[in-house]
Amino acid sequence: MTVKELIKYLEEIPGDTIIIMSRDSEGNSYSPLSGISTEYNYRAEETWYGEIKLRPEVAEHADPEDIGEGPDWKPAVVIWPIN
């Protein structure tokens, strides 16, 4: 899902609706949304998981190992659960 698709979907929902995240696709556990980060790039390792690292433009003092750059790294919005 892209930000554009998410915005279109969320426009239909009342603004005071709580956001709950499932731990996995089977619905084994749930958690409220804690926060959103936009300073990461994502690289898929499989269709269902990958890794995140800092985008170069926000990683001024970061260790080079913590920076995700190159053709496989895509800008991402990361949604964090409370637990």
C-alpha positions, 0 to 999 in steps of 0.5 A, spaced: 500 500 500 502 506 498 501 513 502 496 515 496 492 509 497 492 510 504 490 517 504 484 515 499 482 510 504 482 514 510 478 519 508 472 515 508 473 514 516 471 518 521 477 522 524 477 520 531 477 512 529 483 509 533 488 505 529 489 498 531 495 494 528 495 486 528 502 483 530 501 478 524 496 476 518 493 471 522 491 476 527 494 473 533 495 479 537 493 487 536 496 493 539 494 501 538 498 505 533 504 508 537 507 513 532 509 514 525 516 515 522 518 517 515 526 518 516 527 510 513 528 507 507 526 500 506 529 494 502 525 488 501 528 481 502 522 477 501 515 479 499 513 479 506 518 482 510 525 486 509 529 491 513 529 499 514 535 503 515 535 511 515 535 515 509 541 518 507 538 525 507 537 524 515 543 520 517 548 526 518 551 523 524 549 515 523 554 509 522 554 508 515 551 501 516 545 504 519 544 508 512 539 505 506 541 507 500 542 504 493 537 502 487 534 497 492 532 502 497 525 505 497 522 511 501 518 508 507 513 510 512 514 506 518 508 505 523 510 503 530 505 499 535 505 500 542 508 494 544 
